């Protein structure tokens, strides 16, 4: 993310109005607006593969799968982010809106420029969402999926899936997602360990 240079703070309403007419996407954190960098072909393929796996699995369930153009509202409009993939099963989330309030699953595909933010600060923000059950971080340099799961009493556990032979399990939807499906068509940029 790249901060806009004028250092002017926007209210959530000003941000949403600005974003509605912008040619590029921006995330919003406590009044500051950050331009989002574009992704690679691998990033796009991984996001699409994840969204397709979820959409096909959830067909007829009432849950909706969204990709990177849908924002998520965190902390009562104090923060807005564009996850790569998100799923909501809450009828209060209106598909006609530009953001969701009650995601059940959020997936971020890691890129070199956002990797640290996605793994640390963004996870701290997302975990404040009471509806969120799982947060997945998906690598682009090698087959690697890190799944954070909410347990009782707001304790989070982590499970790591590595290598194309691994199968990531999403407890929130009882879905087994083979990494071969998540990474279909992807050319890795770093050697597999």
N, C-alpha and C positions, 0 to 999 in steps of 0.2 A: 504494500500500500504506500502511496505517496501523498503526503499532506499537501493540501492546497496552500499556496504561498501568501495569501492576503491576511492570514491569521484572524479573520473575522469569524466569530462564533455564530452559529445558526441555531434557532429553536428547532425542535423536531418538526413542527409544521412548515417552517421555511425550508428545511432539508427535504422533506417529502415533495414540496412544490418544485424545488430546484431539480430534484432527481427525476421528476415526471417529464421534464423537458430537456434533460441532458442527453447528449449523444453517447456518453460513456458512463459506466457505473461508478458509484461512490459509496463507500461505507461511512458510517456516522458513529462517532464515539464521544459522548459528553459534550456536544456542541461543535466538535471539529469534524471536518469532512476530508476523507481520504480517497484519492483516485485509485482505481484498481488497475493493475497491470493485466495485459492480455495473457492467455495461456497458450501452451504448446499443443500440437496435435495429439501427443500422448496424453496430456492432461484432459483434453476433450474426449478422447476415446474412453479413458478410464471412467470419467463422469457419466458418459452415455451408457457404458456397459453396466455400471452400478444402478443407474436409473431404470434401465430396461429389466434387469433382474428383479428389482423391487416392484416395478409396475406390473410385470407378468405374474409375480407371486401374489400380489395384493388385489388382483382383478376381482371385482364383485364384493370386496370386503368393506367398502365405504372409506377406505384410506386413500389418500391422494399423494402421488409422488411428483415432486417439482425439481427442476434443475436451476441452474445458476442465475436466472433472471428474477427469481422470487426472493425477497428479503425476509429475514426473521427479525422480529421485534424483541429486544432484550431489555429488561429493566424499565418497563413502562415508557417506552419511546426514548430512552436515554442513549440507546445503541441500536443500530441497524446493521446487519451483516448480510452478505450474499453467499450462503453456503453453496458448494458445488451440487449437492443433492440433499433434499430434505423430504420427510414424510410426515404428514399430519393425518390423524384419524379423528380429530375433534371437529364436530359440526359447526363450532363457533368460528372456525377459520373459513372465511368466505373466499372462494376462488376468484371473485371479482376484485378483491383487494390487491394491493401491490406488496403486501407483507403478511406473514403468518405470526400468530401469537402462541400457538400450542404445538410445536413440532414434537414428534415422538422419537424421531431419528434424524441426526444431522451427519452428513459425510463431507469431509474436506479432503480434496486431493492435494497433496503437498507439492509445492513448487519451491525452488531454491529461495525466491524472494520473500515468501510468506511462511515458510516451514516453521521457523521459531515462534512466530506470532500464533499460528494455528495450534501448535503443540502446548503453548503456555497460556498466554493472556486470553486468547479466544476461548480456550476450554474453560478457563475460570469464569468467563462471562456466560457461556452457554450453560454451564452446570447450575446457574441460578434459575433456569427455566424449570418449573415444577413438572411440566409435561414430558421433558426429555428423559428418555430411558437409555439410549445408546448414542455414543459419539464415535465415529470412525475416522481415522486418519489413514489415507491410502497413499503409499509411496509411488513415485514415478521413476526412480532410478533403478529399482529392483522390486521383485514381488514381495510386498510387505504391507500388512494391514494391522493397525493397532486399534483395538476396540475397547472403549471405556464404557462400563455398564454401571448404572445406578442400582444399588442394593438397598436394603432396608436402612432406615435412619440416615438417608442421604450419604451413605458410604459408596464410593466408586471403586470398582475393581478394573484391572486392565488385563486383556488377553491379547497375545501377539500371534499372528499367523505369518509364517515366512515360507517362501518357495512356492513354485507353481503347483506342487503336489498338495499344498495345504487347502483346507476348506474352512472358510470363515463362517462362524455360526452367529446369526443375529437372533438373540433370544426374544427381542421385542416382537418379532414376526414369525418366530420358529422357522427361519430360513437358513438353509445351508448354501453358501455362496462359494463355489470353487474358485480359487484364485486364477485358474485357467480361463474362467468366464469373465472375471473382473478385468483381466489383462489381455483379453482377446484383441489381436491386431496391434498390440503395443510393441515397439522396439525399445529395449532398455538402453539407458544412457550410461549406465555404470555396470561393471561385471557383477554377476550374482555371487554373493559370498559363499 
